[in-house]
Amino acid sequence: MNEQISQTQQFQQQETPPPNYLAFAIISTILCCQLFGLISIIYAASVNTKWLSGDKEGARRASRNAKTWAIVAAISGVSILIITALVFAFTAFFANFASNGINM
């Protein structure tokens, strides 16, 4: 019986905490979307704290949320960049017609 408890304790000690994605969260905050990136940083910062306090499921959930929000931040940042580039391109295109006196 004690051997079984010992093996269970060894298995629990060998478990590693889930990744916190803090670097991904910080990079997506700086380069992409600050609001969603900040949410990701908050979740990422709580992963290790929850793991060390024994809330393993909470740590896994925070890890998944940190990753999800960092991806959302990256995608929204790229989307905003593409939309901004398209607006400038269309503005320049139509400004060229207006400056040449061409009516559409």
C-alpha positions as CSV (number, residue, x, y, z in Angstrom):
1,M,0.0,0.0,0.0
2,N,2.8,2.4,0.9
3,E,4.6,1.5,-2.3
4,Q,1.5,2.5,-4.3
5,I,1.2,5.8,-2.5
6,S,5.0,6.4,-3.1
7,Q,4.6,5.7,-6.8
8,T,1.6,8.1,-7.0
9,Q,3.6,10.8,-5.3
10,Q,6.5,10.3,-7.7
11,F,4.2,10.6,-10.6
12,Q,2.7,13.8,-9.2
13,Q,6.2,15.2,-8.6
14,Q,7.3,14.5,-12.2
15,E,4.4,16.4,-13.7
16,T,5.5,19.5,-15.3
17,P,3.5,22.7,-15.3
18,P,1.8,23.7,-18.6
19,P,3.5,26.4,-20.7
20,N,2.6,29.9,-19.7
21,Y,3.0,31.5,-23.1
22,L,4.3,34.7,-21.4
23,A,6.8,35.5,-24.2
24,F,4.2,35.0,-26.9
25,A,1.7,37.2,-24.9
26,I,4.3,40.0,-24.5
27,I,5.3,39.9,-28.2
28,S,1.7,39.9,-29.4
29,T,1.0,42.8,-27.0
30,I,3.9,44.9,-28.3
31,L,3.6,44.1,-32.0
32,C,-0.1,43.5,-32.5
33,C,-3.1,44.3,-30.4
34,Q,-2.5,45.7,-26.9
35,L,-5.9,45.0,-25.4
36,F,-6.1,41.3,-26.3
37,G,-2.4,40.9,-25.6
38,L,-2.8,42.4,-22.1
39,I,-5.6,39.8,-21.4
40,S,-3.1,37.1,-22.5
41,I,-0.4,38.5,-20.2
42,I,-2.8,38.3,-17.2
43,Y,-3.7,34.7,-17.9
44,A,0.0,33.8,-18.6
45,A,1.1,35.3,-15.3
46,S,-1.4,33.3,-13.4
47,V,-0.3,29.9,-14.8
48,N,2.7,29.3,-12.5
49,T,1.0,30.7,-9.5
50,K,-2.0,28.4,-9.9
51,W,0.3,25.4,-10.5
52,L,2.4,26.0,-7.4
53,S,-0.7,26.5,-5.3
54,G,-2.0,23.0,-6.4
55,D,-4.7,24.2,-8.8
56,K,-3.5,22.1,-11.7
57,E,-6.7,22.3,-13.7
58,G,-6.8,26.1,-13.2
59,A,-3.2,26.3,-14.4
60,R,-4.0,24.3,-17.5
61,R,-7.1,26.5,-18.2
62,A,-5.1,29.7,-17.7
63,S,-2.4,28.3,-20.1
64,R,-5.0,27.6,-22.8
65,N,-6.6,31.0,-22.3
66,A,-3.2,32.8,-22.5
67,K,-2.4,31.0,-25.8
68,T,-5.9,31.7,-27.2
69,W,-5.8,35.4,-26.3
70,A,-2.2,35.8,-27.7
71,I,-3.4,34.2,-31.0
72,V,-6.4,36.5,-31.0
73,A,-4.1,39.5,-30.4
74,A,-1.8,38.4,-33.2
75,I,-4.6,37.8,-35.7
76,S,-6.4,41.1,-34.9
77,G,-3.1,43.0,-35.1
78,V,-2.3,41.6,-38.6
79,S,-6.0,42.2,-39.7
80,I,-5.8,45.8,-38.6
81,L,-2.5,46.2,-40.4
82,I,-4.0,44.7,-43.6
83,I,-7.2,46.8,-43.4
84,T,-5.1,50.0,-42.8
85,A,-2.9,49.2,-45.8
86,L,-5.9,48.6,-48.0
87,V,-7.5,51.9,-46.9
88,F,-4.3,53.8,-47.8
89,A,-4.0,52.0,-51.1
90,F,-7.6,52.8,-52.1
91,T,-7.2,56.4,-50.9
92,A,-4.0,56.8,-53.0
93,F,-5.7,55.1,-56.0
94,F,-8.7,57.4,-55.9
95,A,-6.7,60.5,-55.0
96,N,-4.7,59.8,-58.2
97,F,-7.9,59.9,-60.3
98,A,-9.1,63.1,-58.5
99,S,-5.8,64.9,-59.1
100,N,-5.8,64.0,-62.9
101,G,-9.4,65.2,-63.3
102,I,-10.8,61.8,-64.3
103,N,-14.4,61.3,-63.3
104,M,-15.6,57.9,-62.6
